[in-house]
Amino acid sequence: MSPIKNLAQYYVDLLVKLGLVKFSMLLAAALVSFSVLIQACVSLVLRGDIENVVIIRSVFFGLLVTPWAVYFMTVVVEQLEDSRQRLSQLVEKLKQMRARDVELHLKLQQNIEELNQQIEEREKAEEAREEAMQDLENEVFEREKTQVELAERTALLRSFIDASPDLIYYRNTHGEFSGCNKAFEDLVGLTLNQLVGLSIYDVYSDQTTRQQVEATDAKVFADNKELTYEIWLSYPDGKKACFEFRKLPFYSKSGELLGLVGFGRDITERQQYQDALVKASQDKTKFISTISHELRTPLNGIVGLSRILLDSKLDTEQHQYMQTINVSAITLGHIFNDVIDLDKLDRSELELLPVDTDFPSFITDIETISHLMAEQKGLRFDMERLTSLPSGVSIDASRLRQVLWNLVSNAMKFTKEGGVTVNISADYDEQYANIEFEIEDTGIGIPESEIDSIFGMYYQVKSGKDNLHAVGTGIGLAVSQEIIHRMDGEISVSSELGFGSTFNVSIRVPVAQVAAMPSSHYQSQSSLRIFMVEDIELNVTVARSVLENLGHTVEVAMSGEEALQRFNPENFDLVLLDIQLPDMTGFDIAQILRQRYAHLPPLVALTANSMTDKSEYLANGMDDAISKPLSVKAIYRVIEDCIEHHLKENKSVATSFETELTISDPVDSMIVAEAPIVGDLSSELFDIEMLESYIEIVGVKPMLEGLDMFAQALPEYLADLDGYIERWDKHNMESEAHKIKGAAGSVGLKRLQQLAQKAQSPEREDWQQSVVSWIDAIKQNYQADIEQLKQHLAKSY
């Protein structure tokens, strides 16, 4: 079957290859040839030869049969080919169907798997749904339970909040109230439902309260942190209460700012208690100040008179008694200082006032008084300067003197025989000096068990056997230690019982240049006509004395209105204007004068304030400015800078007066023959340069008269000041303190001037807490300062 199949395939391939015509011709030739061959073979077999007719007949038969054979074969071939192609197509389609069947089978398998998976997932989802439903039911149950508990807790929390006496509220970012507690409802007189949605302008009727609440709200939002402040609020019945409020912002979980929460605690009782404490402290301070003042006055008299008597002719016994009186009075004075400083420590108002101090002179003062005390007790006293000492340092000399006096007096008090030695050493450069004081005694010593306690407040060391020594009031060493610590120094002690004690004090202070007192004198060669506007009589007296002794004439107006009425620019060469007058300022007067007149003499401001920049004075119509009290240097500088410049601009009147500045030798001076000596005065208590200049010009007698005038005027100033303090009238307190400052400066009382400067400065942070103590310090010290200066002047001249 395979050969036939191959032959048929060959036949078909040949037909396709040759085409129908060529194939038919080839087939015809083949058939004819086959027919001839067959006939020839048959004829040859049957007859033994081949006849032509046989060949012809074979050819004819072959030609006749060939078309039909070709047609038949062609049709058969075509059908076979067509069948083959259909079969091939069927086979191909079958293959495709088998492939599709395989594909469908695979897809069916996949679908079955997916279906099984979906069924499984659906079963799981159903199980999960059932579980979720169960969880949901549980969650709903828990939520209902939680809501019940939350409602209970909310009610409980609300009860707690409402039970709180503190105010609680919260507002949104628009400033509208969103909630509050019962205490706040009682404060504003509104229920929670009424309050919600209202602003502070709807709730608070007082404008000041609104402004304070609004300002603090803005600060909380701006700084994004809590704020605590105090505020007075009114209840609907008019009752006022002081609350300490704490405000803080609050946010959502996403960090969005929702508003602020406020908590207010009624501190009215606490405030009243604090006010009572403040008043009690002020009363205590006033009591101490009054007692100190009342005791200091006779005590200073005792000290002064005893000093005078010590310089007089006394026998030995009288001299010894007088020394005892003098030293006892000085000791009592230092105890007063300790008591006052203790009160200041309690009020945290103890402060240091460092000034440039002549250090060798300071040491000499300590040495002098210590010698007196030692001599009175029959002890030896030595002061050893172990190294060279700086000529000047910046220290609070009175405080350091108080410390050294406490240590020296204690040393002498604990010493029955032998003596006390003070060793001083210093290591210094151009900027700082490290100074050490060593106070050594030969006394009874201090038990080792008590060394760590002697600087404690009110602690007293006892000698045991004879109970001879108890350290004074028990406050001197405590105050001394505090003072040294505030000087950034240290104080320590070493002692051996029965062999004495040694106290070491070390301080580090700035080195200062202490100017030498001028020995030359200024002299003006011509007279000026000066118009001065000043409202303090003492300042007028002092300034007039200086100016008239310099050869000038002075006309005075005590107020701005009087000055404007009496002033004529043609009658004066110089105008001195006090800045702070009762009815107007010196700037106001300068402005009015410049509007009225085209040509004016120089206008010079007089100010009791410290002056570092004259631009303010020049911008307000002044030609120059000088500080009070008037110094000779300042007067000459004004004459040189203002008058001469003014004369150059106004040559038409320049010939009437020409001023020249010269420095003459003291021997040729027409004012004084010899410069006064005030170098042994304390530069922290007195304005030595001013005093030198003033006494040089006017002499001692006007100075003493000025001190008497100040002593008479100051009690009235202080009485007025006390009245203003009781009413807490800040404006008049400042004004009255300014008068005291100017008056004190006019007579060189530097310490009083500085205290008054503080009292007239309400812009200082510590002013409200300290102004009373500053004024009390003036009361305590003014008589002593005046008396000390008077005694020195009487002694020196």
Disulfide bonds with the S-S distance in Angstrom:
none
